């Protein structure tokens, strides 16, 4: 009687292990077929707080630029503005060297 009970327990444990292995294999196949991209590093949006991958240029939730353009100071009035501008919006002074303006 004891031998039969030990055989049942061992076989039940074996079947449970096989079932677990099959389930994990199936889950792994499903996960790989969906092609999830793991995000290792994130940048948070300053406007809405959304998590974004580093390769994103804009927030996926609100569209806010994640990497704003750097600022420069006007040589005449010292106002700060975008580096992409050619002239100061306050005093009209040139923000570029004469060789840079075309």
C-alpha positions in Angstrom: 0.0 0.0 0.0 2.8 2.4 0.8 4.6 1.6 -2.5 1.4 2.6 -4.4 1.1 5.9 -2.6 4.7 6.8 -3.1 4.3 6.0 -6.8 1.3 8.2 -7.1 3.0 11.1 -5.4 6.0 10.8 -7.6 4.0 10.6 -10.8 1.8 13.6 -9.7 4.9 15.6 -9.1 6.4 14.6 -12.4 3.2 15.5 -14.3 3.0 18.9 -12.5 6.6 19.6 -13.5 5.9 18.7 -17.1 2.8 20.9 -17.1 4.8 23.8 -15.7 7.6 23.3 -18.3 5.1 23.2 -21.1 3.3 26.4 -19.8 6.6 28.3 -19.5 7.6 27.2 -23.0 4.3 28.4 -24.4 4.5 31.7 -22.6 8.0 32.2 -24.0 6.9 31.5 -27.5 4.0 34.0 -27.2 6.2 36.6 -25.7 8.7 36.3 -28.6 6.0 36.3 -31.2 4.7 39.6 -29.9 8.2 41.1 -30.3 8.2 43.2 -27.2 11.0 45.7 -27.1 12.6 45.9 -23.7 13.2 49.5 -22.6 16.3 49.6 -20.5 16.6 53.3 -20.0 13.9 55.9 -20.0 13.5 59.6 -20.0 10.5 61.2 -18.3 8.6 64.0 -20.0 8.8 67.3 -18.0 5.2 68.2 -19.0 3.2 65.0 -18.3 5.7 62.7 -16.6 5.3 60.0 -19.2 8.0 57.3 -19.6 9.7 57.4 -22.9 12.6 55.4 -24.6 15.8 57.4 -25.0 15.4 57.2 -28.8 12.1 59.1 -28.7 12.4 62.8 -29.7 8.8 63.6 -28.5 6.7 62.3 -25.6 4.4 59.5 -26.7 1.6 60.8 -24.4 1.5 64.6 -24.9 3.9 65.3 -27.9 6.2 67.6 -25.9 9.8 67.7 -27.2 11.9 65.6 -24.9 15.2 67.3 -25.8 14.6 71.0 -26.2 17.0 73.1 -28.2 19.8 74.7 -26.2 19.7 78.3 -25.3 22.2 81.1 -26.1 22.6 84.6 -24.7 22.4 87.7 -26.8 25.8 89.4 -26.8 24.2 92.9 -26.5 21.3 92.5 -24.0 22.1 89.1 -22.5 18.6 87.8 -23.0 18.3 84.0 -23.4 16.8 82.5 -26.5 17.0 79.4 -28.9 20.3 78.7 -30.6 18.4 78.3 -33.9 17.5 82.0 -34.1 19.6 84.5 -36.1 18.6 87.7 -34.3 17.6 88.6 -30.7 13.9 89.1 -30.2 14.5 91.8 -27.6 17.1 94.1 -29.2 17.5 92.8 -32.7 21.2 92.1 -32.4 22.8 89.4 -34.6 23.2 86.1 -32.7 25.5 84.7 -35.4 28.9 85.5 -36.6 29.0 87.3 -39.9 30.5 84.2 -41.6 27.5 82.0 -40.3 24.7 84.2 -41.8 24.0 83.6 -45.4 
